[in-house]
Amino acid sequence: MSDLLQLRELVRQFVDERDWDQFHTPKNLASALTVEAAELLEHFQWLQHGRIEELGPDKLVEVRHEMADVLVYLVRMADKLDVDLVAAVQEKMVVNRAKYPAEQVRGDARKYYEYKSRSEP
């Protein structure tokens, strides 16, 4: 069983033990995911660069827990929508490779629609 499937089962069990499935609509899960992502971002809000050395060990534990919360809601949402996250990432990487050809965008952090014009006549 893959790691993601094990996580899905772990989260399902946690939710079932608390009778929370009734609250886990895709909309509610998307909202919760957004809130947790904002809580993750909050740890980096006033840092100079947001690098690991600016966090320190205690803050890094908090960041790790927020990352876990984000993943839990994402896994739960994928479960409710019957989305295979591994397949979704593989599919999206094909799209991303077409939008961001490595030879054209290497070292360039702009969005795909911003660099397109530099190579077109």
N, C-alpha and C positions, 0 to 999 in steps of 0.2 A: 504494500500500500504506500502511495507517495506521501511525502510530508504534508502537502496541501490537503490531501484526503484525510490524513490523521488529524490535522487542525480542524477541518470541517466537522469531523466526528466529535472532537473534544468540545467545540463550541456548541454543537447541537445538544450534546449531553448537558452542558451547563445551562443552556436555555430551557431545555425540557424540564430539568430539575426545579426550575423557578417558574414554570408556566408563562414564559415571556414570548413564546412564538406569536401569540395574539397581537403583540405590539410591533413585531418585526415585519412590517410592510416594506417593500422596496423604498418608498418615499421616506419612511422613518429611518431606515438604515442609511440612506444617502445623507439625510440630515445629520445623523449621529456621526457618520464618517467625516463630514465637513467640520463638525464641532471638534472632533478629536484631532483632525489635521491642524486646525487653528491652535489647539492646545500644544501640539508639537511645535508649531512655528513660534509660539510665545517664548519658548526657551531660547530662541535665537534673536529675538526682536531687537535688543539693544547691544548685541555683540558687534565688535568692530568688523570681523570678517565671517564669523560663524563657523570657525574651524574647531576641531575636536579639542585642541589644547586650550581653547577659551572656556570650555565647559567645566572641566574638573571632574573628578570621579563621582561626586554626589549628583551633580547635574546630569551627568551622562546616564546614570541609573534612571533618573526621571525621564530623560529623552527616550531611553530604551522602552520604558513602560508606555509612553505615549505612542511610540511606534507600534508596539504590540496592540494597543487599543485600535489604531488605524487598521492594522491587518485583520484583527478580529471582525470588525465591522465589514471590511471588504470581503473577507471569506464568507461571512454570514449572508451578505447581499448576493454574492455569486451563488451560494447554495439556494437561496430563495428564487433566484432568476434562472437557475439551472445553467449557469455559465461555467465552463471549464476554463479557469484562469490561465493555466499553462497554455492551452490552445489559443486563448484570446491574446496572450502576449506574443505568441509565435505569429499569429495573424497580423497583429499590429506592427510587429517588427518588419514584416514585408512591406506594409504601407509606409512606415518610417524610412526604410531604405530607399524607396522610390522618391519620397519627398525630400530627403536629405542625403543625396549621393556623397559618399565620403570624399571623393576626389574634388568635389565642388565646395564642400562646407567645412572641411577640416580646419579647426581653430576659429571658426566663425559661429558665434552664439545667436545670431539673428534668426528670426522665424523664416520658414521656407519661402514665404511670399515676399520677404525683404531682399533676399539674395538672388531670387530668380531674375530680376531685372538687370543685374550686373552682367549676366552672361548672354542676355538676349540683345539683338541689335536695336 
